[in-house]
Amino acid sequence: MKTPMAKRGEVTPRWHLVDAEQELLGRAAARISRILQGKHRPTWTPHVDTGDFVVVINAEKIHVTGKKEQDKIYQWYTGWHGGRKERTLRQVRATKPALMLQSAVKRMLPKTRLGRSMFTKLKIYAGAEHPHEAQRPEPLALNTLRKD
Protein backbone atom coordinates (compact mmCIF):
# COMPACT_ATOMS: atom_id res chain seq x y z
CA MET A 1 0.00 0.00 0.00
CA LYS A 2 1.33 3.43 -0.95
CA THR A 3 1.40 6.38 1.39
CA PRO A 4 -1.02 9.07 0.15
CA MET A 5 0.71 12.34 -0.71
CA ALA A 6 -1.36 15.51 -0.93
CA LYS A 7 -1.08 17.58 -4.08
CA ARG A 8 -1.47 21.32 -4.30
CA GLY A 9 -4.88 21.35 -5.97
CA GLU A 10 -6.42 18.54 -3.91
CA VAL A 11 -6.42 20.26 -0.51
CA THR A 12 -9.47 22.33 0.39
CA PRO A 13 -8.70 24.54 3.40
CA ARG A 14 -11.27 25.01 6.14
CA TRP A 15 -11.75 28.09 8.30
CA HIS A 16 -11.41 27.97 12.09
CA LEU A 17 -12.40 30.63 14.64
CA VAL A 18 -10.31 30.84 17.82
CA ASP A 19 -11.28 32.95 20.82
CA ALA A 20 -8.01 33.85 22.58
CA GLU A 21 -9.62 35.35 25.66
CA GLN A 22 -8.66 32.63 28.18
CA GLU A 23 -5.60 31.27 26.35
CA LEU A 24 -1.90 31.46 27.16
CA LEU A 25 0.24 33.14 24.52
CA GLY A 26 2.78 30.38 23.85
CA ARG A 27 0.38 27.46 24.00
CA ALA A 28 -2.11 29.17 21.71
CA ALA A 29 0.65 30.07 19.23
CA ALA A 30 1.93 26.48 19.14
CA ARG A 31 -1.51 25.02 18.46
CA ILE A 32 -2.36 27.66 15.86
CA SER A 33 0.91 27.02 14.02
CA ARG A 34 0.08 23.29 13.81
CA ILE A 35 -3.26 24.12 12.18
CA LEU A 36 -1.63 26.57 9.74
CA GLN A 37 0.90 23.90 8.73
CA GLY A 38 -1.78 21.22 8.34
CA LYS A 39 -0.19 18.82 10.82
CA HIS A 40 -3.61 18.10 12.32
CA ARG A 41 -4.67 16.40 9.06
CA PRO A 42 -3.90 12.79 8.19
CA THR A 43 -2.88 13.91 4.69
CA TRP A 44 -0.12 16.26 5.91
CA THR A 45 2.69 16.48 3.39
CA PRO A 46 5.87 18.44 4.20
CA HIS A 47 6.24 20.14 0.82
CA VAL A 48 2.56 21.08 0.28
CA ASP A 49 0.55 23.71 2.11
CA THR A 50 -2.16 21.52 3.64
CA GLY A 51 -3.08 23.94 6.41
CA ASP A 52 -6.31 25.71 7.22
CA PHE A 53 -7.24 29.36 7.73
CA VAL A 54 -7.34 30.56 11.34
CA VAL A 55 -9.24 33.64 12.51
CA VAL A 56 -8.27 34.74 16.02
CA ILE A 57 -10.48 37.16 17.95
CA ASN A 58 -9.92 38.87 21.32
CA ALA A 59 -6.14 38.90 20.87
CA GLU A 60 -5.84 41.78 23.33
CA LYS A 61 -7.13 39.53 26.14
CA ILE A 62 -4.55 36.75 25.74
CA HIS A 63 -2.71 35.84 28.95
CA VAL A 64 0.97 35.49 29.80
CA THR A 65 2.46 33.98 32.95
CA GLY A 66 5.05 35.27 35.37
CA LYS A 67 6.64 38.69 34.86
CA LYS A 68 6.55 38.57 31.06
CA GLU A 69 4.26 41.60 30.97
CA GLN A 70 7.18 43.87 31.91
CA ASP A 71 10.20 41.64 31.15
CA LYS A 72 9.47 40.40 27.60
CA ILE A 73 10.99 42.76 25.02
CA TYR A 74 10.10 43.06 21.34
CA GLN A 75 13.03 44.46 19.33
CA TRP A 76 13.47 45.56 15.74
CA TYR A 77 15.96 47.57 13.74
CA THR A 78 14.93 50.51 11.58
CA GLY A 79 17.93 50.44 9.25
CA TRP A 80 19.37 53.74 10.51
CA HIS A 81 22.44 54.08 12.72
CA GLY A 82 21.37 53.63 16.32
CA GLY A 83 17.96 52.60 15.06
CA ARG A 84 17.30 49.65 17.37
CA LYS A 85 13.82 49.98 18.87
CA GLU A 86 12.42 48.17 21.90
CA ARG A 87 8.95 47.75 23.36
CA THR A 88 7.81 45.69 26.34
CA LEU A 89 4.88 43.33 26.07
CA ARG A 90 2.75 45.79 28.06
CA GLN A 91 3.47 48.58 25.54
CA VAL A 92 2.79 46.28 22.58
CA ARG A 93 -0.51 45.16 24.12
CA ALA A 94 -1.56 48.81 24.47
CA THR A 95 -0.67 49.83 20.90
CA LYS A 96 -0.80 46.72 18.65
CA PRO A 97 -2.32 43.77 20.55
CA ALA A 98 -2.32 41.47 17.52
CA LEU A 99 1.47 41.73 17.23
CA MET A 100 2.04 39.54 20.31
CA LEU A 101 0.35 36.48 18.85
CA GLN A 102 1.44 37.28 15.30
CA SER A 103 5.15 37.27 16.12
CA ALA A 104 4.86 34.14 18.28
CA VAL A 105 3.13 32.17 15.52
CA LYS A 106 5.41 33.45 12.75
CA ARG A 107 8.50 32.22 14.60
CA MET A 108 6.98 28.73 14.90
CA LEU A 109 6.41 28.33 11.15
CA PRO A 110 9.06 27.19 8.64
CA LYS A 111 11.43 29.93 7.45
CA THR A 112 10.78 29.21 3.76
CA ARG A 113 8.46 30.28 0.96
CA LEU A 114 6.00 27.67 2.17
CA GLY A 115 6.08 29.10 5.70
CA ARG A 116 5.36 32.59 4.39
CA SER A 117 2.35 31.33 2.45
CA MET A 118 1.12 29.52 5.59
CA PHE A 119 1.42 32.72 7.58
CA THR A 120 -0.89 34.58 5.19
CA LYS A 121 -3.72 32.30 6.30
CA LEU A 122 -3.62 33.71 9.84
CA LYS A 123 -6.08 36.54 10.56
CA ILE A 124 -5.79 38.19 14.01
CA TYR A 125 -8.19 40.78 15.44
CA ALA A 126 -7.89 42.59 18.78
CA GLY A 127 -11.62 42.70 19.47
CA ALA A 128 -14.51 40.29 19.10
CA GLU A 129 -15.52 41.44 15.59
CA HIS A 130 -14.08 40.05 12.35
CA PRO A 131 -15.00 40.43 8.64
CA HIS A 132 -14.86 36.71 7.78
CA GLU A 133 -18.48 35.71 8.46
CA ALA A 134 -18.98 34.82 4.79
CA GLN A 135 -16.42 32.00 5.10
CA ARG A 136 -18.40 30.49 8.03
CA PRO A 137 -15.44 29.71 10.31
CA GLU A 138 -15.99 26.80 12.68
CA PRO A 139 -15.38 27.60 16.37
CA LEU A 140 -12.27 25.83 17.62
CA ALA A 141 -11.33 25.42 21.28
CA LEU A 142 -7.55 25.21 21.44
CA ASN A 143 -7.47 23.25 24.67
CA THR A 144 -9.24 20.31 22.99
CA LEU A 145 -6.58 19.86 20.34
CA ARG A 146 -4.21 16.94 20.53
CA LYS A 147 -1.07 17.87 22.47
CA ASP A 148 2.08 16.16 21.27
FENQUIWO-V85645 format. One record per backbone hydrogen bond with DSSP energy under -1.0 kcal/mol. NH is the residue of the N-H (numbers start at 1). CO is the residue of the C=O. If there is no record, write none. Layout:
nh=NH co=CO
nh=NH co=CO
This chain:
nh=16 co=53
nh=17 co=138
nh=18 co=55
nh=20 co=57
nh=25 co=63
nh=28 co=24
nh=29 co=25
nh=30 co=26
nh=31 co=27
nh=32 co=28
nh=33 co=29
nh=34 co=30
nh=35 co=31
nh=36 co=32
nh=37 co=33
nh=38 co=34
nh=39 co=34
nh=41 co=38
nh=44 co=41
nh=48 co=45
nh=50 co=48
nh=52 co=35
nh=53 co=14
nh=54 co=121
nh=55 co=16
nh=56 co=123
nh=57 co=18
nh=58 co=127
nh=59 co=125
nh=60 co=126
nh=61 co=58
nh=62 co=59
nh=63 co=23
nh=68 co=65
nh=71 co=67
nh=72 co=68
nh=74 co=87
nh=76 co=85
nh=78 co=83
nh=83 co=80
nh=85 co=76
nh=87 co=74
nh=89 co=72
nh=90 co=69
nh=92 co=88
nh=93 co=89
nh=94 co=90
nh=95 co=91
nh=96 co=92
nh=99 co=96
nh=102 co=98
nh=103 co=99
nh=104 co=100
nh=105 co=101
nh=106 co=102
nh=107 co=103
nh=108 co=105
nh=112 co=110
nh=116 co=112
nh=117 co=113
nh=118 co=114
nh=119 co=115
nh=121 co=118
nh=122 co=119
nh=123 co=54
nh=125 co=56
nh=136 co=133
nh=138 co=15
nh=140 co=17
nh=144 co=141
nh=145 co=142
